[in-house]
Amino acid sequence: MKEAYLYSRLEDNKVQCNLCSFRCKLADGKTGICGVRKNEGGTLYSTVYARAVAKAIDPIEKKPLFHFLPSTKSFSIATVGCNFNCLNCQNADISQYPKENAGAVVGDVYPPEKVVEDAISAGCKSIAYTYTEPTIFFEYAIDTAKLAKEKGLKNIFITNGYMTKETIDMMDGLIDAANVDLKAFNDAFYMQICGGARLKPVLESIEYMKSKGIWVEVTTLVIPTANDDPAEAMQIAEHIYNIDPSIPWHISRFYPAYKFSDVMPTPPEVIKNFRQIGLSIGLKYVYTGNMLGDEGEHTYCPNCGELLIARYGYEILSYAIKDGKCPKCGTKIDVVES
């Protein structure tokens, strides 16, 4: 265990965690909503520090990040635990493990130094804190990110965005890119499907990360009957546009998982329609996810329509961007290439 970052001591050995937007107040011996931050004697601890339950070498496109270090590998790690309890979670076996096993923690001891060493040995250009919510293993992620930076690696958060501004302030200068799940555009979805959360903190996180110079991409998983209303797609697209029309928006097809195992997969035409809505609002880069072979996997010049990056799933088939510009019309393309 490691003493947590970003918490306040209260009276009677109570503490308040200031890491995520739930801001849990915990009596002595109690654990936060994430299942992995525990008050012991008036000190808040991370119970999952350096306890990796998953590690892999992924194409960065899998995160998904399409405009940040394209066609590179990202060394990906996670611990158990999550501050959400999404009914559709595809990684529920690890994200919900502490909650479903009386606070038990599993995972190999894997210190930050070893993570960085293995990432370099594998030829990765970045380390991704992913699979579960990296906010809940923040100490592990940030300590690793500091070492990674010293070795010239980039750092990536794949996150639900439900963190505080204090957390983003600590990420400043260490976390280079983030893909934020914007799961819906209403509080009811966040309350009922994500476990009591709210929409506003996620919207604030996207904007605040962007203001800090973190490269941001946004993902929305479209679930039939839950968040598949075109009017909601328009709200999401407009909100992203008002922050920055160059933010890539990934619209992913849902497949049955966890407690939504009886919900049908999203019809492809719904995903295609969402993409067209995003483009019609003025977003420059809108992608379809979990739809192999769809034209929405590709990157096109927002000015002339030239095909710039052809993809099939996570594989890049061709890459035509030259010196950060469209080779046909010279328009600057919003992409971080190194």
Secondary structure, 3 states (H helix, E strand, C coil): CEECCCEEECHHHCEEECCECCCCEECCCCECCCCCEEEECCEEEECCCCEECEEEEEEHHHCCCCCECCCCEEEEEECCCCCCCCCCCCCHHHHCHHHHCCCCCCCEECCHHHHHHHHHHCCCCEEEECCCCHHHHHHHHHHHHHHHHHCCCEEEEEECCCECHHHHHHHCCCCCEEEEECCCCCHHHHHHHCCCCCCHHHHHHHHHHHHCCCEEEEEEEECCCCCCCHHHHHHHHHHHHHHCCCCCEEEEECCCCHHHCCCCCCCHHHHHHHHHHHHHHCCCCEEEECCCCCHHHCEECCCCCCEEEEEECCEEEEECCECCECCCCCCECCCECC
